[in-house]
Amino acid sequence: MSPDRNPPRPVSRQLRTVGLVILVLGVAVVVYGLVSRAAQGSKLRDVTEEQAIPNVAVVSPQHAENQSGLELPGRLEAYIRAPIYARVAGYLKTWKHDIGSKVKAGDLLAEIDTPDLDQQLEQARADLSVAEANSKLSKITAQRWQSLSGTDAVAKQDVDQRTFAFNANVAQVKAAQANVDRLVAEEGFKRLIAPFDGIVTARETDIGALINVGAAGGAELFVVSDTSRLRVYVNVPQNYVPHVPAGTKATLTVPEHPGKSYGAIVGASASAVDPASGTTLMQLIVDNKAGELMPGDYASIRLAVAPLANVLTIPSSALIFDAKGLTVAVVNADSRVQLKPVTIERDLGPVIELASGLSADDRVIQNPPDGVGNGAQVRLINAKN
C-alpha cells in the first residue's frame, strides 16, 4: 500500500480557524456599531424632539376694571396767550419787564417814543383852534344878519348864507375835535401794558428799536401768558371718542419731571373728525398753580377710559394676525395649542379689550412663537392667574 502523497497540513487548518474567528469578530464589531449608532440616533431624535417643543408663558384674560386707559401724546399750551403788538409807530423808549417776569393786569411793559404822532397831535389841536375861531366868528355874523332879516335892509338869501356858513363851521369844529380825540387815543398806545395777570414769556424788542404798527407787518414785541392753568390738546382716535366725554379724568407726565404725574380733566371736544388723521381734537385743562409745567412742553397723556361691562383684556402681544384673520393661541389641558378667533372691542395700547372669543378660564400664550398652529405641543414655563 502506497503512502498518501497529499496529507492534511495542520498549518492550513489553523489559518482557517483564525480567519473564521476574525470574521466573527468583524461581524460582531459591525453589528455593535450599527446597534450603537441606532441607539444614539434614537436618543438624538428624542432630544431633538424634546428641544423642538417651544417654551411659552401663559396669562389668563382679565376683566377691564382698573386696566383700561388710552395713552396719547400732547402739547401743553398757556390757558391764555396774548402777543403784544404796537398800535403806533416810533422807537422803543424803554421796557420794564423781561422774560420770566410776573406781571399784573395794567402793568407797564414798555414805552414807545412817537415824534411823528406828537407832531400830528399838535397840528390837530391847532386846526381845532382855527375851526373854533371860525365858528365863533360865523356865529356872531349869522346872529347879526338874522336880527336884520325882518327889515328891508338885507336880503333873505344873504341871511341864509350866513346861517349855513355858521353850521358848516360848527361841523368843521366837530371834525377837528374828532381828529384830536383819535390822536389822543393813539398817544395812549405809546404805553404797552399787560392785559391780564401772567408771565412775560417772550420779549422781541429792545431800546432804540424801530417800531412798526402791528397791522402793517410789525412783529410782536412781548408775549404775556397765563400759566396758572394750561391747556392740553390731544387727538383722540374716533372709535374712542364716545368713551371720552367731557369731564373724563386724565394724568400726564413730562420729561423734565420723571416719575411725577399731574391731573387733568377733559374740558371740551371739537365734535368733528379730522378726515386726514381720523381723530377728534380734545382739550384738557391742567391746574398749574405750582408753576412746574411750562407752555410748549411735550406731555404723555393717559386718559381714564371708562371700562366696559363684561369685557376681558389680554396683552396686545398675544394677538396673531394672519391669512385666517385675528386669533389668539390658548393652551388646552394636554398642553397643546388651540387657535381661537377673537374680535376687538378697543385697542388700549398695552392691553386689548375683546368683544368675543375668549373666556376667563383660558390660558393665553403671551408671546406666541412664529408658525404656531392648532395641535402644536408646547411646554408651560409659568401660569399667571
Order of alpha helices (4+ residues) and beta strands (2+ residues): alpha-beta-beta-beta-beta-beta-beta-alpha-alpha-beta-beta-beta-beta-beta-beta-beta-beta-beta-beta-beta-beta-beta-beta-beta-beta
